[in-house]
Amino acid sequence: MINLGGDIIVAINGQPVSDSDQLIGVLDLEHVVGDTITLTVLRDGAPRMWT
């Protein structure tokens, strides 16, 4: 999980990420600038998805 201003990033496009290195790796290897992604975050303990 990655803490970001109170939100915790737990997945990108449904793929779980456990730390910032993994998040950056997924973004770098599987996406290019301009791609639309979906982040799953925990906010106040509840999962939310943002595109």
C-alpha positions in Angstrom: 0.0 0.0 0.0 1.2 3.5 -0.8 0.1 6.4 1.5 -0.6 9.6 -0.4 -2.1 12.5 1.5 -4.3 10.2 3.6 -5.3 8.0 0.6 -3.7 4.6 0.2 -3.1 3.4 -3.4 -3.8 -0.3 -3.5 -4.1 -1.1 -7.2 -3.7 0.2 -10.7 -6.1 -1.1 -13.3 -7.1 -3.9 -10.9 -3.5 -5.0 -10.4 -2.5 -4.8 -6.7 0.6 -2.7 -5.8 2.3 -2.9 -2.4 4.8 0.0 -2.7 5.8 3.0 -4.7 8.5 1.1 -6.7 5.9 -1.4 -7.9 3.5 1.4 -8.8 6.2 3.2 -10.8 7.2 -0.1 -12.5 3.6 -0.8 -13.6 3.2 2.7 -14.9 6.6 2.7 -16.7 6.3 -0.8 -18.3 2.7 -1.0 -19.2 1.6 2.6 -19.9 2.5 5.7 -21.9 1.7 9.4 -21.4 -1.9 9.9 -22.3 -3.1 6.5 -21.2 -6.2 6.3 -19.1 -5.8 4.3 -15.9 -7.9 3.4 -12.9 -6.5 3.8 -9.4 -8.1 1.9 -6.5 -7.5 3.8 -3.3 -8.5 3.4 0.3 -10.0 6.6 1.6 -11.2 6.6 5.2 -10.9 2.8 5.1 -13.3 2.4 2.1 -12.1 1.5 -1.4 -12.8 4.0 -4.2 -11.9 3.8 -7.9 -10.8 6.8 -9.9 -10.1 7.0 -13.6 
